[in-house]
Amino acid sequence: MFKPTGYAILLLVLALGACMPLGKKGPPPVVYQLKAPARGVIAQPPALPAGTAVEVLLPTVPAGYDRDRIALSLDGGRRLDYYSAAKWPEELPDVLQDIVSRSLRQSLPGLVIDAEGSLPTPTHILRVEVVEFTPVYPAAATTIPTVQVALRFALSDVRRGAVLLDMVQKAEVMPEANSLGAVVAALEMGLHRTLSDATPRLAGTLAPPRSAKR
């Protein structure tokens, strides 16, 4: 009985490989950016105690959002999917951590704030939970979706070991068109609105209470 040698097997594998069609690569994904608000959202920032330093932890996200792909929700929110050939510049938690940090720096001059692990001795910890960050289509992705953004902010005092503030801020935005560019713009607008609503409350919590005038 004929037994193929190792050399014969190698030739057979190479011949079969030559007969297989090569897969075609699609176009490279388009990278979409989310920007922080252009300016601070507090007209008159409160005076903060010297040395106040806030560490922004990496935001937590729902299952399926911890990646650089841009998620969408179909069937009224019952099915998760992703836009094809499109992505964020980094994984979504990293993108949002940077924007939250930048927004707080712009709104509260003098506040020392940085990402997780960058501050040697933070006085406060800010936890951000992404509850919603999604364009929601009523059925298939053939109509203009409703963009829903909801973020939970929890500010704690490291020295006292106490949670000072725990709140959820929501925004709902209708994109101008059923295009990915318009959807990303609506996500950015919803993010700015939640930050605009949250920042004054965060600032008021960080600032010492004013003494009553006699």
ROVOMI-93718 format. One record per residue (C-alpha): residue number from 1; residue in one letter; chain; z, y, x. Coordinates in Angstrom, 1 decimal. Layout:
<rs>
<r NUM "a" "A" <Z Y X>>
...
</rs>
This chain:
<rs>
<r 1 "m" "A" <0.0 0.0 0.0>>
<r 2 "f" "A" <-1.0 3.4 1.3>>
<r 3 "k" "A" <2.0 5.7 2.2>>
<r 4 "p" "A" <1.1 9.3 2.7>>
<r 5 "t" "A" <2.3 10.8 6.0>>
<r 6 "g" "A" <4.2 14.1 6.1>>
<r 7 "y" "A" <1.0 15.8 7.4>>
<r 8 "a" "A" <-1.0 14.4 4.4>>
<r 9 "i" "A" <1.7 15.7 2.0>>
<r 10 "l" "A" <1.5 19.2 3.6>>
<r 11 "l" "A" <-2.3 19.3 3.1>>
<r 12 "l" "A" <-1.9 18.3 -0.5>>
<r 13 "v" "A" <0.7 21.0 -1.2>>
<r 14 "l" "A" <-1.5 23.6 0.4>>
<r 15 "a" "A" <-4.6 22.5 -1.6>>
<r 16 "l" "A" <-2.7 22.7 -4.9>>
<r 17 "g" "A" <-1.3 26.1 -3.9>>
<r 18 "a" "A" <-4.8 27.4 -3.3>>
<r 19 "c" "A" <-5.9 26.3 -6.8>>
<r 20 "m" "A" <-3.1 28.3 -8.5>>
<r 21 "p" "A" <-3.9 31.8 -9.8>>
<r 22 "l" "A" <-2.0 34.6 -8.1>>
<r 23 "g" "A" <0.3 36.5 -10.4>>
<r 24 "k" "A" <-0.6 40.2 -11.0>>
<r 25 "k" "A" <2.1 42.8 -10.3>>
<r 26 "g" "A" <2.4 45.5 -12.9>>
<r 27 "p" "A" <2.7 49.2 -12.1>>
<r 28 "p" "A" <5.9 50.3 -10.3>>
<r 29 "p" "A" <8.6 51.5 -12.8>>
<r 30 "v" "A" <9.0 55.2 -13.5>>
<r 31 "v" "A" <12.3 56.6 -12.4>>
<r 32 "y" "A" <14.0 59.0 -14.9>>
<r 33 "q" "A" <16.7 61.4 -13.9>>
<r 34 "l" "A" <19.7 62.7 -15.8>>
<r 35 "k" "A" <21.0 66.1 -14.7>>
<r 36 "a" "A" <24.4 67.6 -14.9>>
<r 37 "p" "A" <24.8 70.8 -17.0>>
<r 38 "a" "A" <23.3 73.8 -15.2>>
<r 39 "r" "A" <26.6 75.7 -15.4>>
<r 40 "g" "A" <30.2 75.4 -16.3>>
<r 41 "v" "A" <31.1 75.0 -20.0>>
<r 42 "i" "A" <34.3 77.1 -19.8>>
<r 43 "a" "A" <34.0 80.9 -19.8>>
<r 44 "q" "A" <37.4 81.5 -18.4>>
<r 45 "p" "A" <38.7 78.5 -16.5>>
<r 46 "p" "A" <42.5 78.1 -16.5>>
<r 47 "a" "A" <44.5 78.4 -13.3>>
<r 48 "l" "A" <45.4 74.9 -12.0>>
<r 49 "p" "A" <48.3 74.0 -9.8>>
<r 50 "a" "A" <47.5 74.0 -6.1>>
<r 51 "g" "A" <46.5 70.6 -4.9>>
<r 52 "t" "A" <45.3 69.3 -8.2>>
<r 53 "a" "A" <42.9 66.5 -7.4>>
<r 54 "v" "A" <41.2 64.2 -9.9>>
<r 55 "e" "A" <39.6 60.9 -9.1>>
<r 56 "v" "A" <36.8 59.9 -11.4>>
<r 57 "l" "A" <36.6 56.1 -11.7>>
<r 58 "l" "A" <33.3 54.3 -12.1>>
<r 59 "p" "A" <32.6 54.4 -15.9>>
<r 60 "t" "A" <32.8 51.2 -17.8>>
<r 61 "v" "A" <29.8 50.4 -20.0>>
<r 62 "p" "A" <28.9 47.8 -22.7>>
<r 63 "a" "A" <27.5 44.5 -21.8>>
<r 64 "g" "A" <23.8 44.9 -20.6>>
<r 65 "y" "A" <24.2 48.5 -19.5>>
<r 66 "d" "A" <25.5 47.8 -16.0>>
<r 67 "r" "A" <22.1 48.1 -14.4>>
<r 68 "d" "A" <19.3 50.6 -13.7>>
<r 69 "r" "A" <17.2 49.6 -16.6>>
<r 70 "i" "A" <17.0 52.0 -19.6>>
<r 71 "a" "A" <18.4 50.3 -22.7>>
<r 72 "l" "A" <17.4 50.7 -26.3>>
<r 73 "s" "A" <18.7 49.3 -29.5>>
<r 74 "l" "A" <16.5 47.7 -32.2>>
<r 75 "d" "A" <17.1 46.6 -35.8>>
<r 76 "g" "A" <19.6 49.4 -36.4>>
<r 77 "g" "A" <21.7 48.5 -33.4>>
<r 78 "r" "A" <21.8 44.7 -33.8>>
<r 79 "r" "A" <19.5 43.9 -30.8>>
<r 80 "l" "A" <19.5 45.2 -27.2>>
<r 81 "d" "A" <16.3 45.6 -25.3>>
<r 82 "y" "A" <14.9 47.6 -22.4>>
<r 83 "y" "A" <12.0 50.0 -21.9>>
<r 84 "s" "A" <9.3 48.4 -19.7>>
<r 85 "a" "A" <8.3 50.0 -16.4>>
<r 86 "a" "A" <11.2 52.5 -16.5>>
<r 87 "k" "A" <14.6 52.8 -14.9>>
<r 88 "w" "A" <17.4 55.1 -13.8>>
<r 89 "p" "A" <17.6 56.0 -10.1>>
<r 90 "e" "A" <20.8 54.0 -9.8>>
<r 91 "e" "A" <22.8 51.7 -12.1>>
<r 92 "l" "A" <23.9 53.6 -15.2>>
<r 93 "p" "A" <27.7 53.7 -14.3>>
<r 94 "d" "A" <26.9 55.3 -10.9>>
<r 95 "v" "A" <24.6 57.9 -12.6>>
<r 96 "l" "A" <27.2 58.9 -15.1>>
<r 97 "q" "A" <30.0 59.0 -12.6>>
<r 98 "d" "A" <28.1 61.5 -10.5>>
<r 99 "i" "A" <27.2 63.7 -13.6>>
<r 100 "v" "A" <30.8 63.8 -14.9>>
<r 101 "s" "A" <32.1 64.7 -11.4>>
<r 102 "r" "A" <29.5 67.5 -11.0>>
<r 103 "s" "A" <30.1 68.9 -14.4>>
<r 104 "l" "A" <33.9 69.1 -13.9>>
<r 105 "r" "A" <33.4 70.8 -10.5>>
<r 106 "q" "A" <31.1 73.4 -12.0>>
<r 107 "s" "A" <33.5 74.1 -14.9>>
<r 108 "l" "A" <36.8 74.1 -12.9>>
<r 109 "p" "A" <36.3 76.0 -9.6>>
<r 110 "g" "A" <39.0 75.0 -7.1>>
<r 111 "l" "A" <39.6 71.6 -8.6>>
<r 112 "v" "A" <39.3 68.9 -6.1>>
<r 113 "i" "A" <37.4 66.1 -7.7>>
<r 114 "d" "A" <35.5 63.2 -6.4>>
<r 115 "a" "A" <34.4 59.6 -7.1>>
<r 116 "e" "A" <36.6 56.6 -6.9>>
<r 117 "g" "A" <38.0 55.9 -3.5>>
<r 118 "s" "A" <37.0 59.2 -2.0>>
<r 119 "l" "A" <40.3 61.0 -2.4>>
<r 120 "p" "A" <43.3 60.0 -0.2>>
<r 121 "t" "A" <46.0 61.2 -2.6>>
<r 122 "p" "A" <44.7 62.0 -6.1>>
<r 123 "t" "A" <47.1 63.6 -8.5>>
<r 124 "h" "A" <45.2 62.5 -11.6>>
<r 125 "i" "A" <42.9 59.6 -12.5>>
<r 126 "l" "A" <40.0 60.1 -15.1>>
<r 127 "r" "A" <38.7 57.0 -16.7>>
<r 128 "v" "A" <35.4 57.2 -18.6>>
<r 129 "e" "A" <34.3 54.5 -21.0>>
<r 130 "v" "A" <30.8 54.5 -22.3>>
<r 131 "v" "A" <31.0 53.5 -26.0>>
<r 132 "e" "A" <27.4 54.4 -26.8>>
<r 133 "f" "A" <24.5 55.7 -24.8>>
<r 134 "t" "A" <21.5 54.4 -26.7>>
<r 135 "p" "A" <18.4 55.3 -28.6>>
<r 136 "v" "A" <18.8 53.4 -31.9>>
<r 137 "y" "A" <15.6 52.3 -33.7>>
<r 138 "p" "A" <15.9 51.3 -37.4>>
<r 139 "a" "A" <13.5 48.4 -36.8>>
<r 140 "a" "A" <10.9 48.0 -34.1>>
<r 141 "a" "A" <10.4 50.8 -31.5>>
<r 142 "t" "A" <7.5 52.4 -33.5>>
<r 143 "t" "A" <9.4 55.4 -35.0>>
<r 144 "i" "A" <11.5 58.2 -33.5>>
<r 145 "p" "A" <14.9 56.8 -32.8>>
<r 146 "t" "A" <18.3 58.4 -33.2>>
<r 147 "v" "A" <20.0 58.9 -29.8>>
<r 148 "q" "A" <23.8 58.2 -30.0>>
<r 149 "v" "A" <26.2 59.1 -27.2>>
<r 150 "a" "A" <29.9 58.4 -27.3>>
<r 151 "l" "A" <32.2 58.7 -24.3>>
<r 152 "r" "A" <35.9 58.0 -24.1>>
<r 153 "f" "A" <38.0 60.0 -21.6>>
<r 154 "a" "A" <41.4 59.0 -20.5>>
<r 155 "l" "A" <43.3 61.3 -18.1>>
<r 156 "s" "A" <46.4 60.0 -16.4>>
<r 157 "d" "A" <49.0 61.5 -14.1>>
<r 158 "v" "A" <49.4 59.4 -11.0>>
<r 159 "r" "A" <52.8 60.7 -10.0>>
<r 160 "r" "A" <54.3 60.2 -13.5>>
<r 161 "g" "A" <52.4 57.0 -14.2>>
<r 162 "a" "A" <51.6 58.4 -17.7>>
<r 163 "v" "A" <48.4 58.9 -19.8>>
<r 164 "l" "A" <48.1 62.5 -20.6>>
<r 165 "l" "A" <45.0 62.5 -22.7>>
<r 166 "d" "A" <42.9 59.9 -24.4>>
<r 167 "m" "A" <39.9 61.0 -26.5>>
<r 168 "v" "A" <36.4 60.0 -27.7>>
<r 169 "q" "A" <33.6 62.6 -27.8>>
<r 170 "k" "A" <30.4 61.8 -29.7>>
<r 171 "a" "A" <27.0 63.4 -30.1>>
<r 172 "e" "A" <23.9 62.4 -32.1>>
<r 173 "v" "A" <20.5 63.8 -31.1>>
<r 174 "m" "A" <17.0 63.3 -32.6>>
<r 175 "p" "A" <14.3 63.3 -29.9>>
<r 176 "e" "A" <11.3 65.5 -30.4>>
<r 177 "a" "A" <8.9 62.5 -30.2>>
<r 178 "n" "A" <8.9 58.8 -29.9>>
<r 179 "s" "A" <8.3 58.9 -26.1>>
<r 180 "l" "A" <10.5 57.8 -23.3>>
<r 181 "g" "A" <10.5 61.3 -21.8>>
<r 182 "a" "A" <11.7 62.8 -25.1>>
<r 183 "v" "A" <14.3 60.0 -25.5>>
<r 184 "v" "A" <15.7 60.6 -22.0>>
<r 185 "a" "A" <15.9 64.4 -22.7>>
<r 186 "a" "A" <17.9 63.6 -25.9>>
<r 187 "l" "A" <20.2 61.3 -24.0>>
<r 188 "e" "A" <20.8 64.1 -21.5>>
<r 189 "m" "A" <21.5 66.6 -24.3>>
<r 190 "g" "A" <23.9 64.2 -25.9>>
<r 191 "l" "A" <25.7 63.7 -22.6>>
<r 192 "h" "A" <25.9 67.5 -22.1>>
<r 193 "r" "A" <27.4 67.9 -25.6>>
<r 194 "t" "A" <30.1 65.3 -25.0>>
<r 195 "l" "A" <31.0 66.9 -21.6>>
<r 196 "s" "A" <31.0 70.4 -23.2>>
<r 197 "d" "A" <33.5 69.2 -25.9>>
<r 198 "a" "A" <35.7 67.2 -23.5>>
<r 199 "t" "A" <36.0 69.6 -20.5>>
<r 200 "p" "A" <38.1 72.3 -22.2>>
<r 201 "r" "A" <40.6 69.7 -23.3>>
<r 202 "l" "A" <40.7 68.1 -19.9>>
<r 203 "a" "A" <41.3 71.5 -18.3>>
<r 204 "g" "A" <44.0 72.4 -20.8>>
<r 205 "t" "A" <45.8 69.1 -20.0>>
<r 206 "l" "A" <45.5 69.7 -16.2>>
<r 207 "a" "A" <46.8 73.3 -16.5>>
<r 208 "p" "A" <50.5 74.0 -16.7>>
<r 209 "p" "A" <51.7 75.3 -20.1>>
<r 210 "r" "A" <52.1 79.1 -20.3>>
<r 211 "s" "A" <55.6 80.4 -20.5>>
<r 212 "a" "A" <56.3 82.2 -23.8>>
<r 213 "k" "A" <56.4 86.0 -23.5>>
<r 214 "r" "A" <59.7 87.6 -24.4>>
</rs>
